[in-house]
């Protein structure tokens, strides 16, 4: 998965393409210079792929609907 390690932010559409081989700390660091953030893993070292496939929680997941 190390080959899927890019973060590309598009300011005009306000979207980010995030590689599945990253950990969330790397994603946050790459997006910080753009002044934007994403909802992702809250524990240091959580991988993007594992989290997206259901292997983690975010702070907002505990808010009742």
JOGI-V828505 format. One record per pair of residues at least 6 apart in sequence whose ideal C-beta (glycine too) atoms are under 7 Angstrom apart, sorted by the first residue. I is the first residue (numbers start at 1). J is the second residue. If there is no record, write none. Layout:
BEGIN
{{I J} {I J}}
END
This chain:
BEGIN
{{1 20} {1 21} {1 49} {2 21} {3 21} {4 19} {4 20} {4 21} {5 19} {5 21} {5 22} {6 19} {7 16} {7 18} {7 19} {7 22} {7 27} {7 30} {7 31} {8 16} {8 17} {9 16} {9 31} {9 34} {9 36} {11 34} {16 31} {16 38} {18 27} {18 48} {20 48} {20 49} {22 48} {23 45} {23 46} {23 47} {23 48} {24 40} {24 41} {24 46} {24 48} {24 51} {25 44} {25 45} {27 38} {27 40} {27 48} {28 37} {31 37} {31 38} {39 58} {39 60} {40 51} {40 58} {41 51} {41 56} {42 58} {42 59} {46 56} {50 56}}
END
